[in-house]
Amino acid sequence: MLGDTIFDVDLKSMIKNDQTQIGVKHVDDPRRFGVAETTDGIITRLVEKPEVPKSNLALVGLYYITQPQLLVDCLTEMIRNDTRTKGEFQLTDALQMMIDHGEKMKTFSIEGWFDCGKPETLLSTNRHLLEHQPVPQALKGVLIQPPAFISPKAKVSNAIIGPHATIAENATVENTIVRNSIISEGATVLNSLIEDSIIGNNAVVRGNYKRINIGDSSELEFY
């Protein structure tokens, strides 16, 4: 499973199969994904980020490989021959090499797929996950508008949290409104209105309203 992706799926039928399977989902624009071309459910070709896709089946980052040594051999061959696509070694190319070596692969349909590779998709995934969270415990001086998540280890005071706000462990939020945003671990947000934003680990934001995406250990102050 790719690390920037969240799945809501039952994998039992996938891992009981004795054939290599790749998770796919039908998307309107597959050009930023690996794409599977199939015949009768069997993958005939895999292409990484095609300019003109011949299929709308995007690879979602979930793979069940029954011949792992063959995959290792194909990856080794790619590196030895410096085989790159768009300047990078691509897992999609290694999987295609497995097909070229005779490995049969099937598709496995995934509906609950949440891509966290971009700020907007990360926030949309956060909204989905929060819908399944219980209402946070009440905090003195804090108005909570569900759905929201506040870590028990966070320090939140004189604030409005939510809807669709996540406050992670050891974060500090004071005199602030947070809506549709993620305040990451150890971050500090003071005297602000934060909306549609992602505040990275240990970042510090002080003052005024902004829509921002700020990385780990950064510091930002508005006047």
N, C-alpha and C positions, 0 to 999 in steps of 0.2 A: 504494500500500500504506500502510495506517495504521501509524504509528510504534510503537504499543504492542502489536504483534502479530507473531508469528513463524509462518512457513509452511514446511511440508515438502511441496512439491508441484512437479510438472513442468509448467511453464507453456507448453511448446512448442505444444500443441494449442490453447491459449487464444489466444495471440498470432498464430497462423496464420489465425484466423477473421476474416472481414471484418465481423462484427457485434459490437456492444457486448455485453460479458458481465460479469456480476457474480458474484463468488465467494460461495457459500452453503454452509451446513452444517446438517443437521437437528439440532435441539437440543430437549431436553425442555421448557425454559422460555425462550421467546424474548423475554420482555417487556422485557429490558434491552438489546435489540439492535434495529437496523432489521430489518424482516421483508419478505420477498418473497412476494407472492401470484402464482401462475402458472397458466397453462392450456397444456397440451402443451409445457411447457418454456419458453414465452414469458412474460415478466413482464408482468402486467396492472396491478399496483399495488405500490407501495412505501410502507411505513408505519414511522415512527420510534418505537420503544419503545411499541407499542400496549398498552393496558390489557387488551384482549381480543383476542389474536392470532387471525387466521383462517388462519394457516399456521405451521409450525414450521421454516421455512427462514430461518435467521438470516443477515444480511449480515456477513461475517467481516472486511471491510476490504480486500478485493482487488478492483480495478476495472480493466477493460480498455475504454477509451473510444475508439471509432472516430470520433466527431464532437466533438473537444475544444472547438471554437469554440462549438458549441451549449451545451455545459456551462458555458462562461464566460458566455455570454449569459444563461443561466438563473440563474446565481449573481448576475450583475449586476442582473437584474430583481428577485430576492429582496431584495437589499440596498436597491435603490431604493424598493421597496414595503414595506420593513421586515417581510418575511414570516418569522416565527419559529415554531418549535415548542418548547414547554416552555422558552420564553424565549431560545432560541438559534437561530442560523442553522444549518440541518442540511443536510449533503450529500445525505441521503436525499431531502429535499424537492426539491432541484435535479434529482436524477435522475428523480423523478416528473414534474417539469415537462418534462424531455426526452421522457418517454413521452407526455405530453399534447400535445407538439409533433410527435408521429408517429415518434419514435425507437423502433425495435424493440430489445429487450434480451432476452438469454438468461441462464439461470443456468449456473454452472460449479461443479461439486461439488468441495469441498475437504474432505479427510479430515484431513490433517496441519495442524491449526489450533491455535495455542497463544496464548490471550489473556493478555496481561500487564498488564491494566488494574487488577487488584486484588492485594493482597499474596499471597493464597492461590493465585491463578492464576499469579502470577509465580514462586512457589516450585515449583509443579507443573511449569511449563515448564522451570525450571532443572533439576529432577530428570530430565526427559526428555532434555534436551541432554547432561547429564552421562553418561547411559548410552552415549553415542557417543564419549566422550572416552577417550584412552589413560590408563593409570595414571600419575599425576604422578611425576616424578623423586624418588627418595628424598632426604630432608633429615635431617641429623644432629639428633637430639633431637626428631624429629617422627614421630608415628605416623599414617600415612595409611590411612584405611579407604575404599576405592573404593566407588562412583564419586565422584570429587572432582576439582576443578581448582584448582591453585595457580599463579598467574602467576610466571614466572621473576623478575619484578621485585618480587615481594612479599617481605617480611621476616617469616619465621615461625620461631619457636623455642619449645621446650618446650611442644608443643601436640599435641592430637589433632584431626585434620581429617577429617571425613566420618563416615558416608556422606552423600552429596548436599550437599556443601559447596563453595562457590565463593569463592576468595580472589583478588580482582582486583589489577591493577597498583598498585604503590606502597602497598599495604595493609601494616599492621604487626599481627601477631598474636603475643602472648606469653603464656605461662602460661595457656592457654585451650583449651577444648574447643568445637569448632564442628560442629554437626550440622544437616542440612537447612536451611541458611541461606546468605545471600549477604552477603559482606563486600565492599563496593564500593570503587572506586578511592580511594586515599589515606586510607582509614579506619584507625583505630587501635582495637584491642580488647585489653585487658590484664586478666589475672587474672579471667577470666569463664568461664561456661558458657553458650554461645549456642545456642539451638535454635529452629527454626521462625521465624526472624527475618530481617529485612533491615536492614542497617546502611548508611546512605547515604554518598555521596561525602564524604570528609574529615571524617566524624563520628568522635567519640571516645567509647568506652565503657570504663568501668573498674569491675571488681569484681562478684562474685556472679553467681548464676544468674537469668536473666530471659528471657521471651519478649517481644521488642520489635521494633517497626518504627520506625526513627529516621531522619529526613530528612537531607539534605545539610548539612554544616558544623555539625551539632549536637554538643553535648557532654553526656554523661550519666555520672554517677558514683554507684555504689551503696555504701552503708555497712552 
